[in-house]
């Protein structure tokens, strides 16, 4: 097991148990990874030659490009964009003088299609996030205290719930996996059943026959359903204040 991941995994499961911090523990892990990667790429990593080579090649997805802009560090971002744009120009225009126009066009199309499906930050996050999910499965296997943390989790968003199950199935024995699934399914079902009840009650409250009935926990049910289905991503425990000026 990757020991370097045990601390952040445990910390995330502990954090989601705090009052007022009800979220999927894996969403929290993802957001912490993303927050760190955004800080690095706009800071110390930006001028490292090996990193610049990778960002020139892979570029950034729309989501992470927007998140980088939102941090206000325009000069570091502009420096990366400058060399990235030059790399794209070199790749798609470098052979325009060739008489083989069809082959040149094919090369440009393939390069642009590859660029459309790549992101330096996504790749960095995915590598570490995958290891964190695997670590969580192995911690469940080896650490009784961690099992209690899993039991106490508020819920798992469906996207990460599936990944957690998949990681456990690959790494646990058949007997262990049966116990694992029983435990995590109990956590998930409890939240899922309550969420469906709340969404149904939210809908009924727009029927005049229920207008005078109390809302209960249903007022934010659609928002909670969104987070349950798609995850609570790209949100941070303390939002960074955009820097003044260009740095």
Phi, psi and omega in degrees: 000141179287103184299330183295344182264349185295321181294307180297328178293312178299318181298321180294317180294328177287320183296319185288351176274349181291147180300132178081008181234048183281107177204170176290128181299329180285328173297319179297317178300314180300313183296323178292320176297314181297316179302317180293318181295322178294320176297317183294314186290334177264005181233246188298324186285339190302324184264001180286125185304319182292327177290318180298322177300317182290319179291326176299321183281311187273325184071204183220145176288166181301319182298311184284331175295319179293320179294325177294317178299323184293344181274355171080359182270080190285325181293309176303320179295317180297323179296319177292318180295325179301308182288329177293316178297321178295322179294318178297316179300317179299319183289320187261346182243352188298335183240028182292342179282351182294145176285345181275074187298317182297317180294321178297317178296320178298318180297316179296318181296318180294320179296317181290325177294318177298318180296325182292343183243023181228152177201124181302315183290317177304315181297318180296315180294314184300320180299310182287323182294320177300318178294327178293318178296318177297319178298320179299319178296318181287327175295320177301322181291322192252347189233108181297324179296325179291326177301322179293326177293323177295317179299327184272356180298142181294318178182172172238131175299153187301322181299313183277334175300315179297319180292323178296315179297315181300316180296319180293320181297326181284336191244344181258156174291166182300318180293315180298319182296323178300317179290319177302310184295321178301318183291309183290329178293327177295317177298312185292316183296320179301313180290317183299314180298316180294320180297316180295323176297317181293319179295319178297319180292324176303314180296318182295330181297346177267002172268129185304333182293339181248010187300326183267359179282151179293150180288328186065229180261016192271348187301323181254020183301316179299321179295318179293325177295321178299314181293325179293319183283317187249352181093155179257075188256160177064031173236145187233151185299324172222117184293137177288138175276125180305139181289150174282151176072215188254355186254000000 
